[in-house]
Amino acid sequence: MCRVADTADCRLVLENEAVCWGDTGTAAAALIRAVGDEHLSLCWDPGNSARAGSAGPLAEYGALADLVSHVHLKNFDPSTGDWALMDTGIVDWPAQFRALANDGYAGHLVVETHTAIEPAGASPIIDASETLSALESNSLRNLQYTRSLLS
């Protein structure tokens, strides 16, 4: 597949995913390094890494930063086992953004849009009762939080 991607002037991106062999960032990076092809990079998802049981997604990042071409933005709450808003879960997004900036990261940032939960104590940025569903409101809140971290 890497040769096919190269021929098409594309790259392959492997996302660390909690239910796969590459569940944590460390495991996904090991798979990418084993393949050893410049056309295969990492979609770093600290939320997925936390869900897979990583004690510290940010601590993993330093050893895989050179492979990252995409970052998925969401969070995870280990006390409930559910996805969380970016500013309420276990992933320290301000520190992760600082680490990305320090590394000169210029890849993609993708706000994940499947956080449809209504976390206790979390207030939406806008009143979603009449205009947006919980899913849409949470996506907007995560986008606005991301913008605040980037400014």
N, C-alpha and C positions, 0 to 999 in steps of 0.2 A: 504494500500500500504506500509506503514512503516513496518508492520509485514512481508509482502512478501519480502521486501528489506532485513530485518534482517535475514530471513531464507536463503536468497541467499548470505549472507555476503556482502551486498551492502548498499548504502545510496541513499536517494532521495535528489535532489537539486532543490530548487525553485529559479528561477531567477526573480528579480524584472523587470517587463516589463511594459512599459508606457501605454499599452492598456488593462491592466488587473487589477483585484482587488489589487494585490500586485504591484502597479505601481511604487511607490517610495521604497527605502530601508526600510523606517519606516513602510509602509503598509505591505510589504512582511515579515518583521520581526514579526509584530503583528500576521500574519497568522501562521507563524512557531511556535511562542510561544503558540498560541491557540491550535495547534495540540499537542504540548508538547512531542515530541518523539525525542530521540537522533539520530535517523536514518534520520532525515530531517534537512537539512542545507540550507544555503543561497548562491546563486551565486550572488555576489554583482556586480551590473553594474551601476557605477556612471553616465555614459552617459544616460542610460535609465531613471535613477532617474531625471536627469536634463531635459530630454525630457518630463517627466511626470509633470514638473512644480516645482520640488524641488528648493528652493532658494539657497540651499547649500549642495550638496551631501556629502562633507567632514564633515559638521556639523552633518549629519545623521549617519555617520560611527561609531562614538563613542558608540552609543546606540545599534548597531547591530554587532559590531566586533566579539563578541563571537559566532555568528552563521555562519560566513563566511568560506566557504570551497573552493570557486572558486571566481575569480575576472575576469570580462570581461573588456577588454581594448579597448576603443574607446572614442570619444568625441562628443559633441553636441554643435551647434551654435544656441542659441535662436534667434538671429537677423535674421537668414535665415530659421530656422526651419529644418535644414539639419544636418546630421552627419558631423563630422569634424575630421580632423587629430588630433591625441592625443595632439600635442603641440600647437593647434590653437583654441580649443573650451573653454567652460566654466569650465570643470573639471580641477582642479589644480592637475595634475598628480604627480609633484614632492612632493607636500604635502601629497597626498594620499599614495604614496610609502613610505614616511617617517612614516606615521601613521601605515601602515602595518608592517613595520620593527620594530617599537617601540612595537607593539603588538606581535612580534615573529611569524608573519604569515608565514606558511610553506605550504600553499595550492597551488592550481593551478592558473596560470596567463594565460589567453587566449586572444590572439590578435584577435579581430573581423576583419573579412576580407570583409565586405560588404560596405566599404567606397569607393565608386567608383567615387565620385565627384572630380572635379578639382578646389579646392578653390582658389579664387583670391589672388594673392600674395604669394601663397605657392609653393615653388620650390621643385621638387622631389629630393631625395638624389642621385639618379642615373638618367641618361637620359633614360626615358622610351619610347621614341618615336619609337625605333626600336626593343626593346627587351621585354618590359613589357607593359601590358595594364594599364590603370589608376588604376583599382582595384588592380592589382598585385603590382604596384609601391607604392600605398598608404599603402598596407599591409606591404611591405618591410620597408617603411619609419616608420610606427608605431612600427614594430619589432626593428628597429635600435634605435628609440627613447627610447623604453622600455629598451633595453640593456644599453643605456647611463645612464638611471636613476638607474639601478641596479648595475652599476659599481662604 
